[in-house]
Amino acid sequence: MKVDPMKETSDKLHDAPKVAGRRIVIPGRLSVSGRSDLSRQMYDVHQQIFSGVSPEEFRRHVVDSPAEMTRIQLYLAGDGRIVGYCACHCFRRKAQGRDVIVLRAEAGLLPEYRGRRAAYGFGMICAAVEKIRHPFTPIYYLGTLVHPSSYHLFCKYFTRIFPHPVHETPARIRDIASELINSFPDPPVSASDPFVRDVGWVTIETPQERTLNGRADVQFFKARNPGYTKGHGLVVVVPMTAGNLITALVSRLTERVLSALGRPLRVRHLNQP
């Protein structure tokens, strides 16, 4: 997953512009010209957040994804301009001989609109919808995260995430991760570590995003993926079980309520499994 950095809530958050509107688009229902226009508008925003990706690569990966289903939520300014996006993809795969659903995503939001984690809510809803539709099929989020802030937020919301800063990854999950990531085209950076992939998306960091270094999960990410500034992505697997999803959704809802009340947000402790 290529997710733009979203800094923690700060005193400046209330002064920052808010996303004024949202619009969900399903590219598969658009005409060729419609997809072309959508891709162009999204790329205009994308290139202010990431480098290393051409317009053609962006369209192929995000808008014309080979996924069975792609849903894109666009984030709009008050004048209707696109200021961000979250694209969620649903793939059918096999893991250990069993049919599974793999969720992948890309998201980006212009720096001045960050801090409220708008894209994560849409991603969670997409995952919950797939779980309701396929209650007996294993569902995994499979990411190749290119910035420590995105990994930090996954650790914050989900109790089960692999690799984890504290807990060892079970052999079964490691095998599933290996099988799934090898079904996608991003090559490993080196043969010695198949769980760091050459993604090519380089986050254009803001000064605020360099202040995350004190967090244990951020330190873990940088140690596991020191080449993230070169577009390397750490392979991350999140089992989308009912328990894991409910915990994440409740955490997100609680965060929004506390934020509305002006109360500080609690950060998940890393000793949780």
C-alpha positions in Angstrom: 0.0 0.0 0.0 1.4 3.5 -0.8 0.1 5.9 1.7 1.0 9.5 2.2 2.2 10.5 5.7 -0.5 11.8 8.0 0.9 13.5 11.0 -0.6 13.2 14.5 -3.1 15.8 15.7 -1.4 19.0 16.6 -2.4 22.5 17.8 -2.4 23.6 14.1 -4.9 21.0 13.1 -7.9 23.2 13.8 -6.5 25.9 11.6 -5.9 23.6 8.7 -8.4 23.4 5.8 -10.8 20.5 6.0 -11.9 18.1 3.3 -15.2 19.7 2.1 -16.6 16.7 0.2 -16.1 13.1 -0.8 -17.0 11.2 -3.9 -16.7 7.5 -4.6 -15.8 6.4 -8.1 -15.7 2.9 -9.6 -13.3 3.1 -12.6 -14.7 -0.1 -14.1 -18.0 1.7 -14.7 -16.4 4.6 -16.5 -15.8 5.0 -20.2 -12.2 5.0 -21.5 -12.2 8.7 -21.8 -13.7 9.0 -18.3 -10.9 6.8 -16.8 -8.4 8.9 -18.6 -9.8 12.1 -17.2 -10.0 10.7 -13.7 -6.4 9.5 -13.9 -5.2 12.9 -15.1 -6.9 14.7 -12.2 -5.7 12.2 -9.6 -2.1 12.3 -10.9 -2.1 16.1 -10.6 -2.5 15.6 -6.9 -0.4 12.5 -6.7 2.7 14.2 -8.0 2.6 16.7 -5.2 2.7 13.8 -2.7 4.9 11.2 -4.3 7.8 11.1 -6.8 9.1 8.3 -8.9 5.9 7.3 -10.8 5.0 8.3 -14.3 1.4 9.2 -15.3 1.2 6.0 -17.3 2.4 3.9 -14.4 0.0 5.7 -12.0 -3.0 5.0 -14.2 -2.0 1.3 -14.8 -1.5 0.7 -11.1 -4.4 2.8 -9.6 -7.1 3.5 -12.1 -6.7 0.6 -14.5 -5.7 -1.9 -11.8 -6.2 -5.6 -12.7 -8.1 -6.1 -9.5 -11.5 -7.8 -9.5 -12.9 -4.6 -8.0 -11.5 -1.1 -7.5 -13.2 1.6 -5.5 -11.8 5.1 -5.3 -12.8 7.8 -2.8 -11.9 11.3 -3.9 -11.4 14.0 -1.3 -12.6 17.5 -2.5 -11.9 21.1 -1.5 -14.6 23.6 -1.1 -14.3 24.6 -4.7 -14.6 21.0 -6.0 -10.8 20.5 -6.6 -9.5 17.0 -5.9 -7.1 17.3 -2.9 -6.6 13.6 -2.2 -7.7 10.0 -3.0 -7.9 6.5 -1.5 -8.0 3.6 -4.0 -9.0 0.2 -2.6 -8.5 -2.9 -4.7 -9.9 -6.4 -4.2 -8.0 -9.4 -5.6 -8.7 -13.1 -5.6 -5.7 -15.3 -4.8 -4.8 -18.7 -3.3 -2.8 -19.1 -0.1 -1.8 -22.5 1.2 -4.2 -24.1 -1.2 -7.2 -22.0 -0.1 -9.1 -19.2 -1.8 -8.5 -15.9 -0.2 -9.3 -12.2 -0.8 -6.4 -9.8 -0.9 -7.0 -6.1 -0.2 -4.5 -3.5 -1.4 -4.7 0.3 -1.5 -3.0 3.5 -2.5 -3.8 6.8 -0.8 -2.6 10.4 -0.9 -3.7 13.7 0.6 -2.2 17.2 0.1 -0.1 18.2 3.1 -2.4 21.0 4.2 -5.4 18.6 4.5 -3.6 15.9 6.5 -3.9 15.1 10.2 -7.5 13.7 10.3 -6.7 10.4 8.7 -9.6 10.6 6.2 -8.3 7.8 4.0 -8.1 5.2 6.7 -11.8 5.4 7.4 -12.7 4.5 3.8 -10.1 1.7 3.8 -11.6 0.2 6.9 -15.2 0.4 5.5 -14.1 -1.3 2.3 -12.5 -4.1 4.4 -15.6 -4.4 6.5 -17.9 -4.6 3.5 -15.8 -7.5 2.0 -15.8 -9.3 5.3 -19.6 -9.1 5.5 -19.9 -10.2 1.9 -17.5 -13.1 2.4 -17.7 -14.1 6.0 -16.1 -17.5 5.6 -13.3 -16.5 3.2 -9.9 -15.4 4.7 -9.3 -11.8 3.9 -5.8 -10.2 4.2 -4.7 -6.6 3.7 -1.3 -6.8 1.9 0.7 -3.7 1.8 4.1 -2.6 0.6 4.4 0.5 2.8 6.7 3.2 1.7 6.6 5.5 4.7 6.9 5.0 8.5 3.8 7.1 9.2 1.5 4.7 7.4 3.0 1.7 9.3 2.5 3.7 12.5 -1.2 4.1 11.8 -1.7 0.4 11.1 0.0 -0.4 14.4 -2.2 2.2 16.1 -5.5 0.8 14.8 -5.1 -2.9 14.4 -4.1 -5.4 17.2 -2.9 -8.0 14.7 -0.3 -6.8 12.2 2.7 -8.5 10.8 5.6 -7.8 11.1 5.1 -6.3 14.5 7.5 -4.1 16.5 7.3 -6.4 19.5 5.9 -9.8 18.5 7.4 -12.4 16.2 5.6 -13.1 13.0 4.0 -16.7 13.1 5.5 -19.0 10.6 2.0 -19.5 9.0 1.5 -15.8 8.4 5.1 -15.5 7.1 4.4 -18.3 4.6 1.1 -16.6 3.5 2.8 -13.3 3.1 5.5 -14.8 1.0 3.0 -16.6 -1.3 0.7 -13.5 -1.7 3.4 -10.9 -2.3 5.0 -13.2 -4.9 1.8 -13.1 -6.9 2.3 -9.3 -7.5 4.9 -7.7 -9.7 7.0 -5.6 -7.4 10.4 -7.3 -7.2 12.3 -7.8 -3.9 15.1 -5.3 -3.3 17.5 -8.1 -2.6 17.3 -11.9 -2.5 18.2 -11.9 1.2 15.0 -10.2 2.2 11.9 -11.0 0.2 9.7 -8.8 2.4 11.2 -5.5 1.2 10.0 -4.7 -2.3 11.1 -2.2 -5.0 7.9 -0.2 -5.3 9.3 3.0 -6.7 6.9 5.4 -4.9 8.9 8.0 -3.0 7.1 10.1 -0.4 7.8 13.8 -0.6 8.2 14.4 3.1 7.2 17.6 4.9 9.2 18.8 7.9 6.5 17.6 10.3 6.7 14.1 9.1 10.4 13.9 10.1 9.3 14.3 13.8 8.0 10.7 14.2 11.4 9.2 15.0 10.8 8.8 18.7 8.0 6.2 18.2 9.0 2.5 18.6 7.0 1.4 15.6 8.6 4.1 13.4 12.1 3.0 14.5 11.1 -0.6 13.8 9.9 0.4 10.3 13.1 2.3 9.5 15.3 -0.5 10.7 13.4 -3.1 8.6 13.2 -0.8 5.6 16.0 1.7 5.6 15.6 2.3 1.8 12.1 3.7 2.1 13.4 7.1 0.9 14.4 5.3 -2.4 10.9 3.9 -2.9 11.3 0.6 -1.1 8.2 -0.9 0.5 7.9 -3.1 3.6 5.6 -6.0 3.1 2.9 -5.8 5.8 0.0 -8.3 6.3 -3.1 -7.5 8.4 -5.6 -10.4 8.8 -9.0 -8.9 8.3 -10.7 -11.1 10.9 -13.9 -9.9 12.5 -12.1 -9.1 15.8 -9.3 -7.2 14.1 -11.7 -5.1 12.1 -14.1 -4.4 15.0 -11.1 -3.2 17.1 -9.9 -0.9 14.3 -13.3 0.5 13.6 -14.0 1.2 17.3 -10.6 2.8 17.7 -11.2 5.0 14.7 -14.7 6.0 15.9 -13.5 6.7 19.4 -10.7 8.8 17.9 -13.2 10.9 15.9 -15.4 11.4 19.0 -12.5 12.5 21.2 -11.3 14.8 18.5 -14.7 16.4 18.2 -14.7 16.9 22.0 -11.2 18.4 21.9 -9.8 15.7 24.0 -6.3 14.1 23.5 -6.1 10.9 21.4 -4.8 7.7 23.0 -2.1 5.8 21.0 -2.1 2.0 21.1 0.6 0.4 23.1 3.0 -1.8 21.2 2.8 -4.7 23.7 -0.7 -5.6 22.4 -0.7 -8.7 20.2 
